[in-house]
Amino acid sequence: MARHRLHLHDVGAVTTPGPRSTGPGEKVHRRRIESEARAKLERQRIRIVEPPSGYDFAASSTTRQIGSGSRALHVDVPQHRKEPCHAAYLNPWARSAKDAVVHACTDVRRHAADPDAGVDPHLRLSPDEAKQQRTEKRAQNKAWRQSHAGRREAAMRRLSDFDDGEGIARLVEEIVGGQVDR
């Protein structure tokens, strides 16, 4: 019985491909893809924005990817292209010019009236309501910070009457809730 020698090309179809190399050839390939995608967007007169710094845009950002994901804006791309908030960014890891184009909306608040659009609740507020909410939050934070000084002064007045050992014992009594032998 003859033994079959296993070659690398025999298992190529079975194994999943790993990440592509980042050698000079790969960099040239990615630059070509990016330039083709950029040219396509410029021909279509679609504004190009910076891609998100991580996987997705920040939660506080009004820019969202258009698509079917959980954080994406759920609108029809051909319909959205007519909107002034339509833009696109280039996916740097795409393997083709078609896949490199990622459509996005730069102001999801414009679509807040559509219940199926998937706009986050905090972005559904009107600009005036959002401004009022931020003003209230800043006032609440300022009041909290200012109250620290008053509490600190009251604690210092109470503890200044005692010497160090007695002051520490008093603090322990307050924390523990009982008498401490001095």
Stockholm file with secondary structure:
# STOCKHOLM 1.0

chainA/1-182         MARHRLHLHDVGAVTTPGPRSTGPGEKVHRRRIESEARAKLERQRIRIVEPPSGYDFAASSTTRQIGSGSRALHVDVPQHRKEPCHAAYLNPWARSAKDAVVHACTDVRRHAADPDAGVDPHLRLSPDEAKQQRTEKRAQNKAWRQSHAGRREAAMRRLSDFDDGEGIARLVEEIVGGQVDR
#=GR chainA/1-182 SS CCCCCCCHHHHTTTSCCCCCCCSHHHHHHHHHHHHHHHHHHHHTTCCBCCCCSSSSCCTTCSCEEBSSSTTSBCCCHHHHTTSTTEEEEECTTCSSHHHHEEEEESCGGGGTTCTTSCCCGGGSSCHHHHHHHHHHHHHHHHHHHHHHHHHHHHHHHHHHTSCHHHHHHHHHHHHHSSCCCC
#=GC SS_cons         CCCCCCCHHHHTTTSCCCCCCCSHHHHHHHHHHHHHHHHHHHHTTCCBCCCCSSSSCCTTCSCEEBSSSTTSBCCCHHHHTTSTTEEEEECTTCSSHHHHEEEEESCGGGGTTCTTSCCCGGGSSCHHHHHHHHHHHHHHHHHHHHHHHHHHHHHHHHHHTSCHHHHHHHHHHHHHSSCCCC
//
